[in-house]
């Protein structure tokens, strides 16, 4: 029960990595709030998490939505100890094909969404709280047709350093998890791959990774529990790479 009596907010908690983090946090004794845009997915997620979980329908790219979410937490719990800015989107698009609509979608969700989430929650965060961002190993890899997503994740990564310094007097730690290849249903659909194409892609990628497999959502949630707990109390301002060693041996053809 490493997170006993803690209150946590996980954005994008209705599916995939966010849902597994929320479930793992609840197992470790935290009360969790998850946010997302689709109420049916949030309701289903809360059922999967079980006790000590609530959802707030909110779009992270909307400042008023996130302020409303923070106000609900303030009213019900009084504070929030752990904020996981997990919500994100991305797609493979060649540079010349990126539209302003897609640019806004990716940047607003990933960058503004992370900013709005943390801004809204900061007044509720006591000394000793933790902020955890979901970045990506792709920020180091320079993958073609992925420039928009990588730019957004690089911006998020910059927050680790500036916020660590800015929040030092409040003793709020800021760290990030950089997932490697973590297959989820949402990720495959977001990147435009069919179920068969996704399976083939992951089978190939497993051969490239030193750990000899692609990642699992539990790999990321375990790292998120560690970074939120007292076990990591002397870890601040770091990006924890969870990729089975992939980025250590790059370049490889992904």
Buried (B, 14 or more C-beta within 10 A) or exposed (E): EBBEEBBBBBBBBBBBBBBBBBBBBBBBEBBBBBBBBEEEBBEBBBEEBEEBBBBBBBBBBBBEBBBBBBEBBBEEBEBBBBBBBBBBBBBBBEEEEBEEEBBEBBBBBBBBBBBBBBEBBBEBBEEEBBBBBBBBBBBBBEBEEBBBBBBBBBBBBEBBEEBBEEBEEEEBBBBBBBBBBBBBEBBBEBBEBEEEEBEEBBEEBBEBBEEEBBBBBBBBBBBBBBBBBEEBEEEBBBBBBBBBBBBEEBEEEB
